């Protein structure tokens, strides 16, 4: 018996890096996002909601 699976783009795409999220946030996020350090949860959530990609 052959089973087929359907994968969405988010399942096959690599998670976004902090650099990618910071670049996105500089243009699209209301609020300050520092150049270094841990990304805040609200920034990660906004990125994931807007792009459909998870954050590493």
C-alpha positions in Angstrom: 0.0 0.0 0.0 1.4 3.4 -1.0 0.8 6.4 1.2 1.1 9.8 -0.2 1.8 12.8 2.0 1.1 16.4 1.2 3.6 18.9 2.6 3.1 22.6 2.9 5.8 25.2 2.1 6.4 25.7 5.8 7.1 22.0 6.4 9.7 21.8 3.6 11.3 25.2 4.0 14.1 25.8 6.4 13.2 28.0 9.4 14.0 31.7 9.0 17.2 33.0 10.6 17.4 35.9 13.0 19.0 38.0 10.3 16.1 37.3 7.9 13.6 38.2 10.7 15.4 41.4 11.6 15.5 42.5 7.9 11.8 41.8 7.6 11.1 43.6 10.9 13.0 46.7 9.9 10.4 47.3 7.2 7.2 45.6 8.5 7.2 45.6 12.3 6.0 48.4 14.5 8.4 48.6 17.3 12.1 48.4 18.0 14.1 45.3 17.0 17.7 45.4 18.2 20.6 44.4 15.9 21.8 41.8 18.5 20.3 39.5 21.1 17.3 37.3 21.3 14.2 38.1 19.2 11.1 38.9 21.2 8.2 36.5 20.9 5.9 39.1 19.4 8.4 39.8 16.6 8.6 36.0 15.9 4.9 35.6 15.9 4.3 38.6 13.6 7.0 37.2 11.2 5.4 33.8 11.2 1.9 35.2 10.7 3.0 37.4 7.8 5.3 35.0 6.0 4.1 31.5 7.0 7.6 30.6 8.0 8.8 29.5 11.4 11.8 31.2 13.1 14.9 29.2 14.0 
